Each structure stands twice: as structure tokens, then as C-alpha cells.
């Protein structure tokens, strides 16, 4: 039996390894699923933000900076934000399940009803099954409207977290009122996924320079978010 020269076999192994190294990441990137929500409302602060969510719950949150109005100047401003996030498995699963149920958002979802400007929302999905996106101010599709509302509540939580971090640096007494506002937002359903700001709440709960009632609120929120 004729054997292949050793050098030839080594070249085949090298080519195979090179192909794996080159095409492996490409195939992985093609198979990765991602959801994104982009929001714009020039009357709000921040006026624009986007949240990218991967199927494992990891993601990225980015906001644009804006000049505060005279009323907003009374509150501490967080400015521009760019930070990684981690959302719960339960929330992430609901997001991707909705994306599949609503045909990857590949259809017009604007209601065209005469409603007040709530902000332009763009939902998009990309993954091995395909890509899709829809944009709307208000949608009659209950699943899509509920999904965008839930991301507005996540964004609110992340902004609360950023303000609390600023207050911890510059005004520890102000943490008490902000924690009260956060608790109220949670009870009203306007702030969810508190695990995304767990490290900030942990700091508040253990910082003896923060008022005890604010620390107690942080501990209660940490317990309820587990």
C-alpha cells in the first residue's frame, strides 16, 4: 500500500486547522441571534438610546447625551452611557419567543392611529432564521406594544442605576429620595430587571454612609429581584 508522504499529510492537517480557525468564528457569528430596540424621543432625556440583547441575556446599552431642560437641571444628570448589561434568562426567553411569534418583526407594525407622540421605537431581530425590523410610535399588535413597553421599563431601571451611581459619588444623602423613586417605579411596573443594576444596589445596601432607610430599600429590592 502506498503511503502519503509525511509532509503532504502535515499540509492537509494545517489546511484543515486553518479552515476551522477561519470559518469557525464566521459560522458562529452567522448563527448568533440578537434582538435590538432603538428608541428616539427628542422631548425626553436621554433623547435616544438603543439596547442590544443576545440570546444568552448579555447585551449592550447605549444612550446619547442631551442638554437638560430647566426642570431637568434640578435632577442629577447621567450624561452619555455605554455599558454592558446582563438580563435574566426568563426575560430574555420571552423576548426571543415573541420575536419568533411575530415573524421576526418582518412586517409593518405602526398602527397609524392618531395618538400622541410616545417615541419612535424600532424593533429588530437577526439570526440564523432570518432578519426583520419594524418601526412605530404606537402599534395595535399587543405583543409588540407590550415588548416595547417592557424595554422602556428596562431602560428606566438602567437610568435609575446610573443616577444612583452618580449620587453615591457626589451626594449620598440624595440616594434616599432616588431609592424611594425607584421603589415606586418598581411597584408601578415602570422599572423591571433589577438584576441589571444589582452591583449598584449591593453597594448602597452595604454603604454605612448612606441613610439606613435607603439601605433597607436596596436590600428589599435585591431580595425581590432574586
Secondary structure as a PSIPRED ss2 file (coil, helix, strand):
# PSIPRED VFORMAT (PSIPRED V4.0)

   1 X C   1.000  0.000  0.000
   2 X C   1.000  0.000  0.000
   3 X C   1.000  0.000  0.000
   4 X C   1.000  0.000  0.000
   5 X C   1.000  0.000  0.000
   6 X H   0.000  1.000  0.000
   7 X H   0.000  1.000  0.000
   8 X H   0.000  1.000  0.000
   9 X H   0.000  1.000  0.000
  10 X H   0.000  1.000  0.000
  11 X H   0.000  1.000  0.000
  12 X H   0.000  1.000  0.000
  13 X H   0.000  1.000  0.000
  14 X H   0.000  1.000  0.000
  15 X H   0.000  1.000  0.000
  16 X H   0.000  1.000  0.000
  17 X H   0.000  1.000  0.000
  18 X H   0.000  1.000  0.000
  19 X H   0.000  1.000  0.000
  20 X H   0.000  1.000  0.000
  21 X H   0.000  1.000  0.000
  22 X H   0.000  1.000  0.000
  23 X H   0.000  1.000  0.000
  24 X H   0.000  1.000  0.000
  25 X H   0.000  1.000  0.000
  26 X H   0.000  1.000  0.000
  27 X H   0.000  1.000  0.000
  28 X H   0.000  1.000  0.000
  29 X H   0.000  1.000  0.000
  30 X H   0.000  1.000  0.000
  31 X H   0.000  1.000  0.000
  32 X C   1.000  0.000  0.000
  33 X C   1.000  0.000  0.000
  34 X E   0.000  0.000  1.000
  35 X E   0.000  0.000  1.000
  36 X E   0.000  0.000  1.000
  37 X E   0.000  0.000  1.000
  38 X E   0.000  0.000  1.000
  39 X E   0.000  0.000  1.000
  40 X E   0.000  0.000  1.000
  41 X C   1.000  0.000  0.000
  42 X C   1.000  0.000  0.000
  43 X C   1.000  0.000  0.000
  44 X C   1.000  0.000  0.000
  45 X C   1.000  0.000  0.000
  46 X C   1.000  0.000  0.000
  47 X C   1.000  0.000  0.000
  48 X E   0.000  0.000  1.000
  49 X E   0.000  0.000  1.000
  50 X E   0.000  0.000  1.000
  51 X E   0.000  0.000  1.000
  52 X E   0.000  0.000  1.000
  53 X E   0.000  0.000  1.000
  54 X E   0.000  0.000  1.000
  55 X C   1.000  0.000  0.000
  56 X C   1.000  0.000  0.000
  57 X C   1.000  0.000  0.000
  58 X E   0.000  0.000  1.000
  59 X E   0.000  0.000  1.000
  60 X E   0.000  0.000  1.000
  61 X E   0.000  0.000  1.000
  62 X E   0.000  0.000  1.000
  63 X E   0.000  0.000  1.000
  64 X C   1.000  0.000  0.000
  65 X C   1.000  0.000  0.000
  66 X C   1.000  0.000  0.000
  67 X C   1.000  0.000  0.000
  68 X C   1.000  0.000  0.000
  69 X C   1.000  0.000  0.000
  70 X C   1.000  0.000  0.000
  71 X C   1.000  0.000  0.000
  72 X H   0.000  1.000  0.000
  73 X H   0.000  1.000  0.000
  74 X H   0.000  1.000  0.000
  75 X C   1.000  0.000  0.000
  76 X C   1.000  0.000  0.000
  77 X C   1.000  0.000  0.000
  78 X C   1.000  0.000  0.000
  79 X C   1.000  0.000  0.000
  80 X C   1.000  0.000  0.000
  81 X C   1.000  0.000  0.000
  82 X E   0.000  0.000  1.000
  83 X E   0.000  0.000  1.000
  84 X E   0.000  0.000  1.000
  85 X E   0.000  0.000  1.000
  86 X E   0.000  0.000  1.000
  87 X C   1.000  0.000  0.000
  88 X C   1.000  0.000  0.000
  89 X H   0.000  1.000  0.000
  90 X H   0.000  1.000  0.000
  91 X H   0.000  1.000  0.000
  92 X H   0.000  1.000  0.000
  93 X H   0.000  1.000  0.000
  94 X H   0.000  1.000  0.000
  95 X H   0.000  1.000  0.000
  96 X H   0.000  1.000  0.000
  97 X H   0.000  1.000  0.000
  98 X H   0.000  1.000  0.000
  99 X H   0.000  1.000  0.000
 100 X H   0.000  1.000  0.000
 101 X H   0.000  1.000  0.000
 102 X C   1.000  0.000  0.000
 103 X H   0.000  1.000  0.000
 104 X H   0.000  1.000  0.000
 105 X H   0.000  1.000  0.000
 106 X C   1.000  0.000  0.000
 107 X C   1.000  0.000  0.000
 108 X C   1.000  0.000  0.000
 109 X C   1.000  0.000  0.000
 110 X C   1.000  0.000  0.000
 111 X C   1.000  0.000  0.000
 112 X C   1.000  0.000  0.000
 113 X C   1.000  0.000  0.000
 114 X C   1.000  0.000  0.000
 115 X C   1.000  0.000  0.000
 116 X C   1.000  0.000  0.000
 117 X C   1.000  0.000  0.000
 118 X C   1.000  0.000  0.000
 119 X C   1.000  0.000  0.000
 120 X E   0.000  0.000  1.000
 121 X E   0.000  0.000  1.000
 122 X E   0.000  0.000  1.000
 123 X E   0.000  0.000  1.000
 124 X E   0.000  0.000  1.000
 125 X E   0.000  0.000  1.000
 126 X E   0.000  0.000  1.000
 127 X E   0.000  0.000  1.000
 128 X C   1.000  0.000  0.000
 129 X C   1.000  0.000  0.000
 130 X E   0.000  0.000  1.000
 131 X E   0.000  0.000  1.000
 132 X E   0.000  0.000  1.000
 133 X E   0.000  0.000  1.000
 134 X E   0.000  0.000  1.000
 135 X E   0.000  0.000  1.000
 136 X E   0.000  0.000  1.000
 137 X C   1.000  0.000  0.000
 138 X C   1.000  0.000  0.000
 139 X C   1.000  0.000  0.000
 140 X C   1.000  0.000  0.000
 141 X C   1.000  0.000  0.000
 142 X H   0.000  1.000  0.000
 143 X H   0.000  1.000  0.000
 144 X H   0.000  1.000  0.000
 145 X H   0.000  1.000  0.000
 146 X H   0.000  1.000  0.000
 147 X H   0.000  1.000  0.000
 148 X H   0.000  1.000  0.000
 149 X H   0.000  1.000  0.000
 150 X H   0.000  1.000  0.000
 151 X H   0.000  1.000  0.000
 152 X H   0.000  1.000  0.000
 153 X H   0.000  1.000  0.000
 154 X H   0.000  1.000  0.000
 155 X H   0.000  1.000  0.000
 156 X H   0.000  1.000  0.000
 157 X H   0.000  1.000  0.000
 158 X H   0.000  1.000  0.000
 159 X H   0.000  1.000  0.000
 160 X H   0.000  1.000  0.000
 161 X H   0.000  1.000  0.000
 162 X H   0.000  1.000  0.000
 163 X H   0.000  1.000  0.000
 164 X H   0.000  1.000  0.000
 165 X H   0.000  1.000  0.000
 166 X H   0.000  1.000  0.000
 167 X H   0.000  1.000  0.000
 168 X H   0.000  1.000  0.000
 169 X H   0.000  1.000  0.000
 170 X H   0.000  1.000  0.000
 171 X C   1.000  0.000  0.000
 172 X C   1.000  0.000  0.000
 173 X C   1.000  0.000  0.000
 174 X H   0.000  1.000  0.000
 175 X H   0.000  1.000  0.000
 176 X H   0.000  1.000  0.000
 177 X H   0.000  1.000  0.000
 178 X H   0.000  1.000  0.000
 179 X H   0.000  1.000  0.000
 180 X H   0.000  1.000  0.000
 181 X H   0.000  1.000  0.000
 182 X H   0.000  1.000  0.000
 183 X H   0.000  1.000  0.000
 184 X H   0.000  1.000  0.000
 185 X H   0.000  1.000  0.000
 186 X H   0.000  1.000  0.000
 187 X H   0.000  1.000  0.000
 188 X C   1.000  0.000  0.000
 189 X C   1.000  0.000  0.000
 190 X C   1.000  0.000  0.000
 191 X C   1.000  0.000  0.000
 192 X C   1.000  0.000  0.000
 193 X C   1.000  0.000  0.000
 194 X H   0.000  1.000  0.000
 195 X H   0.000  1.000  0.000
 196 X H   0.000  1.000  0.000
 197 X H   0.000  1.000  0.000
 198 X H   0.000  1.000  0.000
 199 X H   0.000  1.000  0.000
 200 X H   0.000  1.000  0.000
 201 X H   0.000  1.000  0.000
 202 X H   0.000  1.000  0.000
 203 X H   0.000  1.000  0.000
 204 X H   0.000  1.000  0.000
 205 X H   0.000  1.000  0.000
 206 X H   0.000  1.000  0.000
 207 X C   1.000  0.000  0.000
 208 X C   1.000  0.000  0.000
 209 X C   1.000  0.000  0.000
 210 X C   1.000  0.000  0.000
 211 X C   1.000  0.000  0.000
 212 X H   0.000  1.000  0.000
 213 X H   0.000  1.000  0.000
 214 X H   0.000  1.000  0.000
 215 X H   0.000  1.000  0.000
 216 X H   0.000  1.000  0.000
 217 X H   0.000  1.000  0.000
 218 X H   0.000  1.000  0.000
 219 X H   0.000  1.000  0.000
 220 X H   0.000  1.000  0.000
 221 X H   0.000  1.000  0.000
 222 X H   0.000  1.000  0.000
 223 X H   0.000  1.000  0.000
 224 X H   0.000  1.000  0.000
 225 X C   1.000  0.000  0.000
 226 X C   1.000  0.000  0.000
